[in-house]
Amino acid sequence: MSTSESDPPVVVHSGGCHCRRVRWEADAPASLAAGTCNCSNCAMRGITFFTVPNGRFRLRDGSEEFLATYTFGTGTARHIFCKVCGITSFYKQRGNPGEVALSVACIDAGTVARVQVTEFDGKNWGY
């Protein structure tokens, strides 16, 4: 992973679900540009997310067996959650297949310096 002088320094964020059976790591800046979405699914879950390229996300060994996936509409977005505790700590967005969306609330303490949130109008985003 290359960075230029203008790129913010990258840290390793660790996180996962409530029961800790799903665990992951992601390489991203300590200051996160995050979003909220008002689509029917995100609005109900109340998730604040940030994205990383697929290559900067690592699902830890043993986590896969505890994952379940929910899809609706076009079926492109994959809402992945822990089948034990039900928490969505990460998911695959419809509009960004090359990235993983991670829940800010599911990051372990100690690596996030700041979160700037932007609202995304997923309710009116075309199918």
PyMOL commands that set and color helices and strands:
alter all, ss='L'
color gray80, all
select helices_A, chain A and resi 40-45+54-56+64-66+104-106
alter helices_A, ss='H'
color red, helices_A
select strands_A, chain A and resi 10-16+23-29+31-37+48-53+57-59+67-70+79-82+90-91+99-103+114-120
alter strands_A, ss='S'
color yellow, strands_A
deselect
rebuild
show_as cartoon
